[in-house]
Amino acid sequence: TFGEGGCTINIGESVPISCDHERRVGQVLSQLCGGLLAESATSATEDEAILHALERASTGLDARATHTDRVRACVHARLSRKRALSSCRERADAWVQRPTAMASLRRPWRVSIRTSG
């Protein structure tokens, strides 16, 4: 149902979308992920090297080791973000090359809603 507030989609209902629209969405998503990756001061390879160096350096229980553990956790989080963005960009690029055959957005799950009473 379309109205002033947008549209309402019932669970399990398919919404027709053109292949061209799917390609454009994939291209935008790929560009966004690439842009976020490009904004990083270091590459994933450099972060992995930093992480390995910090892991070798974090021995002992002194204050410096605690600081190193915190830095290591930050680098690990940054590296995880980069890996997720890279994976998302690869999937978006694959989608652009091969959009869905039916060109529709269909929810991949089935929902059975039961009410008590």
Secondary structure, DSSP 8 states (H G I E B T S, - for coil): -EETTEE---TT--EE--HHHHHHHHHHHHHHHHHHHHTSSS-HHHHHHHHHHHHHH--SSSHHHHHHHHHHHHHHHHHHHHHHHHHHHHHHHHHHHS--SS-EE--S---------
